Amino acid sequence: MVLLRSCKKTVLASALAWMALAGSAQAQPVAAQAQAWPPKPALIAHRGASALRPEHTLAAYQKAIDDGADLIEPDLVITRDGVLVARHENAIAILKADGTIQEATTDVADHPEFAARRTTKTIDGKPITGWFVEDFTLAELKTLRARERIPQLRPANAAYDGQFEVPTLQEVIALARSQSERTGRTIGLYVETKHPSYFQSIGQPLETPLLEILAKNGLNRADAPVFIQSFEVDNLRALHQQTPVRLVQLLTPKGSPFDQSLRHGAQARTYAQMSTPAGLADIATYAQAVGPSKTMVIPNVDGGHGQPTALVRDAHAAGLQVHVWTLRPENAFLPERLKGQPVAQASQRGDARADMDAFLRTGIDGVFTDDPAVGRAAITALK
């Protein structure tokens, strides 16, 4: 057995992380709960190794694990028959006004049997025309195949179009467990509930089936190798009352959480206000970490990295971990000074390692990346 060939100490740590242990940290203040796992800084594979394989496929997650990721990130949406699956959005193909494809993560538009499923919905206040996961059963969804979402930036990934299924959360959990056993290191899950207010509004809330599947797999506990993240607030507050699993409040530079805007309109607390010391102290009452957009930690200044903000320091003072999103290797996502020279095209890779090194130096506790191999090399050098 592979496990028996690994270092006993490493194997034991991996096994314990995937087993229900006696005792719980629930009685402690939320942000003060013991954090024996994950390692710091934690390397989080954003939708898998999505710079190298179509995102949210088992192949992308496997590649991320092979390249050294500590955690893999499935964004969660739900099928018509109540099964959680991994997709970036509930829209699996989005159309432009002229009916051409704007963005697609599946080949659903090529299936004439599903042509009538095309519809327009309002998601988080925005009208979207296309096909949506919640209008398909799991069996129907499994007849589709994944596609590269941004082929103009990742043309090499398009070579994998048509090869992979849309995975269920259970399949992702099974992969993480099997790869933990194979490698002798804990492979964690960093799940995101997508558009929770929308799914609640159509009578298909994500949280109940999520907790059920975590419990089924022995993962509904404080020391499980699992994080649950959301851009909204109320679902995290509710989850805090229902589960001891680590929770993460996502943050962006602009706007307000959609659920707060629904409730409070123009008076809703903004993400900027949530990022102040007072706002972070409030987050620490229901979450263990914050996930800020990268420019909230290091702003882009004059085409390069500016001085780090106070966000990491302030979050740590509140007892919160900081997991920054998202570091990507292509020029389209890098500061001007880190782009490939000469800059040929947006899809060309720039100096992703320098970008990663800069963020690791800020003292963050984890980083989302589309290319875990770059992150693993940087973290290894840091240590």
ROTI-991173 format. One record per residue (C-alpha): residue in three letters; z negated, y negated, x. Coordinates in steps of 0.5 Angstrom, whole numbers, plus 500, padded with zeros to 3 digits. Layout:
# ROTI-991173
ALAZYX
...
END
This chain:
# ROTI-991173
MET500500500
VAL502493503
LEU495490501
LEU492495506
ARG496493512
SER494486511
CYS488482514
LYS482485510
LYS479478509
THR485475507
VAL486481502
LEU479480499
ALA480473498
SER487474494
ALA484479490
LEU478475488
ALA482470486
TRP486474481
MET480478478
ALA475475473
LEU469474477
ALA461474475
GLY459467474
SER462460472
ALA462453474
GLN462450467
ALA455448467
GLN457443473
PRO460436472
VAL468437472
ALA470433478
ALA464437482
GLN466444481
ALA466448487
GLN474448490
ALA474455494
TRP481455492
PRO487452493
PRO487451501
LYS488443503
PRO493441503
ALA496445497
LEU503446498
ILE506446490
ALA513449489
HIS516444484
ARG519448479
GLY520453485
ALA524452491
SER529448486
ALA532445492
LEU535452494
ARG535455487
PRO536453480
GLU530451478
HIS525455473
THR528461475
LEU524467478
ALA529467484
ALA527460485
TYR519462485
GLN521468489
LYS524463494
ALA518458494
ILE513464495
ASP518467501
ASP518460504
GLY510459504
ALA508456497
ASP501456495
LEU503455488
ILE509455483
GLU510450478
PRO512453471
ASP514447466
LEU512450459
VAL516450452
ILE516455447
THR521459443
ARG521459435
ASP517466435
GLY512463439
VAL513465447
LEU512460452
VAL518460457
ALA519456463
ARG524450463
HIS524443465
GLU525440458
ASN525443451
ALA532441451
ILE536446455
ALA543443454
ILE544435453
LEU550432451
LYS553425452
ALA555421446
ASP562423447
GLY560431446
THR560432454
ILE555435458
GLN550430460
GLU545435463
ALA544443462
THR539448465
THR543454461
ASP550456459
VAL548455451
ALA554450450
ASP558456452
HIS556461447
PRO560460440
GLU555464436
PHE550458438
ALA554452436
ALA551451430
ARG544450433
ARG546443436
THR542438433
THR539431435
LYS532430435
THR527425437
ILE523427443
ASP517422445
GLY521417442
LYS528418444
PRO533421441
ILE537427444
THR543431442
GLY543438444
TRP540445444
PHE533446444
VAL528452446
GLU524452440
ASP530453435
PHE531460439
THR528466439
LEU526469446
ALA531475444
GLU536470443
LEU534465449
LYS535472454
THR542472452
LEU543465456
ARG543464463
ALA540459468
ARG544453471
GLU543448476
ARG541442472
ILE543437477
PRO550440481
GLN552433483
LEU546433488
ARG545440489
PRO552443489
ALA550449493
ASN545451487
ALA551451482
ALA553458486
TYR548461482
ASP550459475
GLY550465471
GLN546469475
PHE538468472
GLU535469466
VAL530464463
PRO523467465
THR517467460
LEU510465463
GLN508472463
GLU514474467
VAL512468472
ILE504471472
ALA507478474
LEU511475479
ALA505471482
ARG500477482
SER505482485
GLN507477491
SER499476492
GLU499483493
ARG505484497
THR503478502
GLY496478502
ARG495471500
THR493468493
ILE500465490
GLY497460484
LEU500457478
TYR501450477
VAL503450469
GLU505443465
THR505443458
LYS511439456
HIS511434450
PRO505436447
SER505431442
TYR512433440
PHE510441439
GLN504439435
SER508435431
ILE513441429
GLY507446428
GLN508449435
PRO502447439
LEU503450447
GLU495450448
THR493456444
PRO498461446
LEU497458453
LEU490460453
GLU491466450
ILE496469455
LEU491466461
ALA485470458
LYS490476457
ASN491476464
GLY484475466
LEU485467468
ASN482463463
ARG476462468
ALA474456473
ASP476460479
ALA482462477
PRO488460481
VAL491456476
PHE492448474
ILE494446468
GLN497439468
SER500434463
PHE502427462
GLU498426456
VAL491425455
ASP488428448
ASN491435450
LEU487435456
ARG481432453
ALA481438448
LEU483443453
HIS477441457
GLN473443451
GLN476450451
THR477452458
PRO474452465
VAL481452468
ARG482446473
LEU486440469
VAL490435472
GLN492428469
LEU499426471
LEU500419473
THR507415473
PRO507407476
LYS510405469
GLY508406461
SER503409458
PRO501416456
PHE506418450
ASP500420445
GLN496414447
SER502410445
LEU502414438
ARG495412437
HIS494405440
GLY501402440
ALA501396445
GLN494397446
ALA494404449
ARG491404456
THR497404461
TYR498409467
ALA496403472
GLN490402468
MET488409469
SER489409476
THR484404477
PRO477406480
ALA474405472
GLY480409470
LEU479415475
ALA472415473
ASP474416466
ILE479422468
ALA474425472
THR470427466
TYR475432463
ALA480433469
GLN479436476
ALA485432479
VAL490427478
GLY498428480
PRO501421481
SER508419483
LYS509419490
THR510411490
MET503410487
VAL501413494
ILE506410499
PRO510405496
ASN517404498
VAL518397502
ASP524394505
GLY527401505
GLY522405508
HIS514407507
GLY510402506
GLN502402507
PRO498407503
THR495404497
ALA488405495
LEU489411490
VAL487417494
ARG481414497
ASP479411490
ALA481418487
HIS476422492
ALA471417490
ALA471419483
GLY471426485
LEU478428484
GLN483431488
VAL490428489
HIS497432488
VAL503428489
TRP509429486
THR515430488
LEU518430495
ARG525432495
PRO530433501
GLU536430499
ASN538422500
ALA538420493
PHE530421493
LEU529419500
PRO527412502
GLU533408505
ARG531409513
LEU530417512
LYS537418509
GLY542422513
GLN546417518
PRO551416517
VAL549416510
ALA555420507
GLN553422500
ALA547422495
SER547430496
GLN546430503
ARG539432506
GLY536426510
ASP529427514
ALA525430509
ARG520432514
ALA518425516
ASP517424508
MET512430508
ASP509428514
ALA507421512
PHE504423505
LEU500429509
ARG497423513
THR494420507
GLY489425506
ILE492428499
ASP490435497
GLY496437495
VAL504436495
PHE509438490
THR516439494
ASP523442492
ASP523445499
PRO517449501
ALA519451507
VAL519443510
GLY512443507
ARG510449510
ALA512447517
ALA509440516
ILE502443514
THR502448520
ALA503442525
LEU498438521
LYS493444522
END
